[in-house]
Amino acid sequence: MSDDAPLDAAELQRLRQRIDAVDRRIVKLLNERAELTRGVGLQKLRAKRPVRDAEREREVLLRVSMANAGPTAQADLLAIYRRIIAAARALERRERRRR
């Protein structure tokens, strides 16, 4: 598409609405993942295991890499998941401090 192509405002709005809907689903899934993380954290606490499990993190990143069919660049997807994992560890630590 060239820079001087006419803008289809209705199509742009439709696409943005779909993005908004996907964003809502992503937020719901991230919160579902966070709830599962709380359960994992509780099990690790009971077993006196540390919050960080580097082997499990590598497994998650490998599975994510294998599942990626694009168009998201592998490096970008892995950066997103590293941040998700870091947020999960932070949630586990907060939960431990509450107990």
C-alpha positions in Angstrom: 0.0 0.0 0.0 1.4 3.4 -0.9 1.5 6.4 1.3 -0.9 8.3 -1.0 -3.6 5.6 -1.0 -6.9 6.9 0.2 -7.8 6.1 3.8 -10.9 4.0 4.3 -12.1 5.4 7.6 -14.8 2.8 8.1 -12.4 -0.1 7.5 -9.8 1.5 9.8 -12.5 1.8 12.5 -13.6 -1.8 12.0 -10.0 -3.1 12.3 -9.4 -1.0 15.4 -12.6 -2.3 17.0 -11.4 -5.8 16.4 -8.0 -4.9 18.0 -9.9 -3.6 21.0 -11.8 -6.9 21.3 -8.6 -8.9 21.0 -7.0 -6.7 23.7 -9.9 -7.4 26.0 -9.4 -11.2 25.4 -5.7 -10.9 26.1 -6.3 -9.1 29.4 -8.7 -11.8 30.4 -6.2 -14.5 29.5 -3.4 -12.7 31.3 -5.5 -12.5 34.4 -6.4 -16.2 34.1 -2.7 -17.0 33.8 -2.1 -14.9 36.9 -4.7 -16.8 38.9 -3.0 -20.1 37.8 0.4 -18.6 38.8 -1.1 -18.0 42.3 -1.9 -21.6 42.5 1.6 -22.7 41.4 3.1 -20.3 43.9 1.1 -21.7 46.7 2.2 -25.2 45.8 5.8 -24.2 45.6 5.5 -22.4 49.0 4.1 -25.6 50.6 6.9 -27.6 49.1 9.4 -25.0 50.2 10.6 -24.4 46.7 11.9 -21.1 45.4 9.8 -18.7 43.4 12.1 -18.9 40.4 12.3 -22.1 38.4 14.7 -21.3 35.6 14.1 -24.7 33.9 10.4 -24.2 33.8 10.9 -20.7 32.3 13.1 -22.1 29.6 10.4 -24.7 28.8 7.8 -22.0 28.5 9.9 -19.9 26.2 10.7 -22.9 24.1 7.0 -23.8 23.8 6.1 -20.3 22.9 8.9 -20.2 20.2 7.7 -23.4 18.7 4.0 -22.2 18.7 4.9 -19.0 16.9 3.9 -19.1 13.3 4.2 -15.3 12.8 3.9 -12.6 11.8 5.2 -11.6 15.3 8.9 -11.7 15.3 10.4 -14.4 17.5 12.5 -11.9 19.4 9.5 -9.7 20.1 7.3 -12.6 21.2 10.1 -13.9 23.6 10.5 -10.4 25.0 6.8 -10.3 25.7 6.9 -13.7 27.4 9.9 -12.8 29.5 8.0 -9.8 30.8 4.9 -12.1 31.5 7.2 -14.5 33.4 8.7 -11.6 35.4 5.3 -10.4 36.3 4.3 -13.9 37.4 7.4 -14.1 39.6 6.5 -10.7 41.1 3.0 -11.9 41.8 4.3 -15.0 43.6 6.6 -12.9 45.7 3.8 -10.6 46.7 1.6 -13.5 47.6 4.4 -15.0 49.7 4.8 -11.8 51.7 1.1 -11.8 52.5 1.3 -15.3 54.1 
